Amino acid sequence: MAENVYFYVPNIIGYGRLLLVLLSWFYWRNPPWLIGFYMTSLFLDAINGTVARKLHQTSAFGVWLDLVVDNVGRGMLWSQIYKWGCFVSALEWCVLVCTHTAGAQWKSNYGQAPWLVKNVMSNDCKTPVGLYTAWSLHLLPLWLYAYRSGFLTAHIPVGVVFFVISVLSVGRAMCAAVELYCIWAHIQQMISSDISQKSLLREEKDQKPDLV
C-alpha cells in the first residue's frame, strides 16, 4: 500500500507550523504570545528537515509546504510592520514561483552562480554565510515587530536593539541579492527555453519537403 505523503510526519509538522502562524496573527496585539507562537514555528522549521531525512520522508510537497508557511508568516509580519512591507513579501513569493519547479533539490542548482549566491546556497544553506542570511531572513521581521510594539525596548537597551537590527538588515540585504539573482536566472532560463523551442520548430519546418 502506497504511503500517503499528506500524512508524513514532517508534513504534519508543517500543518502545525501553519496553525502557529495563524495563532500569531490572532495575537497580533499581544507581543509575548505572538513571539512565542512564531518562535515555536521557527524552531519546528529548523528541525523539520532533519526529521524528514531521519524518517526517509522527504518530498517535493513537504519542501513546498515549508516555503509557503515561511512566506505566509514573514508576509504577515512585513505587511503589518510597514506600508512598504508588502513589497518584501512580494519579492519572496516571486522567488518561490521561480524556484518551486526544481522540487526538493532547488538549493543545489547554483554551481555556476556568483560567489555570494553559490556560498549562500551551497551545502543546503548550512555554510556560515548561508546560515547568516537565512536567519536574518527569518528573524529580522520578528525583531522589527518586537521593536515597534515596544516589547524589546522594555527589556533590552535601545543600543543593543538597533545593533541587532543593523546586523540582521545586512544579512537580509545579502538575501535580497540572492533572491534577485534567482529571479533573473529564472527569466534567463525561460527566454533561453523559448529561443531553443523556436529554433527547433524552424529546423523541423525546414526539413519538411515542400508540398506540390
N, C-alpha and C positions, 0 to 999 in steps of 0.2 A: 504493500500500500504506500503510495507516494506521500511524502511529508507535506504538510500544509505550511507554506512559507509564512503565511499571516500569523501563525502561532509559534514561530521561532522565538526562543527566549529573548534574544536581543531586540526583536521587533516588538515584543510585548513591553520591553523596557522603553522602546521608542514611544509607544502609546502612552505609557506613564509619564514620559517627559512632556508630551504634548498637553496632558492634563495639568501638569505642574505649571507650564507656561500660561495656560488659561486661568489657573488659580492666581498666578501672579498678576494678570490683567485685572482680575476681580478685586484684588487687594492693592490696586494702584496707589491709593491714598494712605496706605499703611506700610511705610518703608520696611520695617523689620520683617513683616510677613512676605512682602514681595521679594525681598532679598533672600529670605530663607527658601522660598519655593524655587526661585530662579537658580540659586547656587546648588540646590539639590539636583535640578535638571542638568546643570553643567557637570556635576560630579558623575551622574549616570551616563552622560555623554562621554566622559573621559574613560569609563570602564566598559562601555558598550562594545567597542571594537574588540577588546581583549576577550570578553565573554563570547562574542561571535566566533572568534578563532578557536578558543578552547573547546567549544561545543561543536565545531565544524558546521556552523550555521550562518556563514557569511552569505549574503545575497545582494543582488542589484537593488531589490526593493528596500532592503534594510539601509543601504547606503543612501538611497534617495530619501527615505523617511527621516534619517538623521539630519540630512541637509535641510529638508523642509522645516523640521522642528526648529533647527538653529535659526533659519531665516525668519520664521514667524516670531520667535522670541526677540531677536535683535530688532526686527522691524517694528514690533510693538514698542520697544524702548525708544528707538531713534525717532519714530514719528510722533511720540508724545513729548520727548525732551525738547526738541527744536522743530520749528516750522519747516526747516530745510532738511530735517532728518529723513523725510520720505525719499530723498534722492540717494542717500546712503543705502537705504533698504532696496531701492530700485536697482542700484548697481549690483547688490548681492544677488537679487533674483535674476538679473541678466547673466551673471556668471553661472548660476545654476542651469539656466537654459542652455548655455554654451558648453557645459561640461557633462551634463547628465547622460548624453548618448554614449559616453565611454564606460558607463556602468561602474562596477566596483573598483576598476583599475584607473579611474580618472586622474589620480595623482601621479601616475607613472609615465605620462606621455610628454614629458618636458625635458628630455635628454639634450635637445639642441636649443633650448631656450636660453635667454640671457642669464648671467651669473646669479642675480638675485632670485629670479623665478626658479631656476634649477635648484638652488640651495634651500629655498623655502619648501619646495615640493618633494625633494629627494627623501628617501627613507620614510615615506608616508608622513612627511612633515615632522619627523622626530629629530631633525638637526637642531642645534641651538637657535639658529635664525628662524627656522620653521616653527619651533615652539614659541619663540618670542612673538612672531607675527600672529600665530593662531590664538594665543591667549590675549593678545592685545585686541584682536577682532572680537573675542567673546566678552572680555572684561570691561573694555572702555565704555560701552553704552550703560552698563550696570553701574560702573563707578560714577559716571556723569549723572545718572539718575539719583544715586545716593547723595551726591554733592548738591544737586539742585533742590532736592527735597529737604535739605538741612540735616540729614541723618549723619553724614560724615563729619561736618564741622562741629557737631555736638559732641563728638567723641575723639576726633583726631585734629591735631594742629593744622591750620589752613595751609601752612607752607608744605607740609607732608602731602596734603590732598592735592595741591597743584603740582608738586613734583611727580606724583604718580600719574596725574593726568598728562603731563608732558611725556613721560616715558611711554605710556600706553598710546598716546597720539602718534608718536614716531613709529611705533610698531604698526598702528593701523594705517598710517600713510604708506609704509612698505607693503602692507597687504593690498592697499588700493592699487599700487603699481602692478602687483601680480595679477589682480583682478582685471585691470585694463588690458594687460598682455593677453590674458585668457580670451577676452572678448575679441581683441584684434586678431589673434591666431585663429579663432573660430571663423571670423569673417573671411580671412585669407583662405582658409580651408574650403569654405563654401564657394568662393569665387573660383578657386583652382578646380574644384569638382565640376562646376558649371562649364568652365572652359574645356576641360577634358571630355566631358559628355558631348558638347557641341562638336568638338574635333572628331570624336568617334562617329557621330552621326553623319558628318560631312564625308568621312572616309567610306562609310557604308554606302552612302548615296553615290559617290564617285565610282565605286566598284560594281554597281548595278549596271547591266547593259541597257543601252537606250532602247526604248520600245519602238518598233517600226510601225 
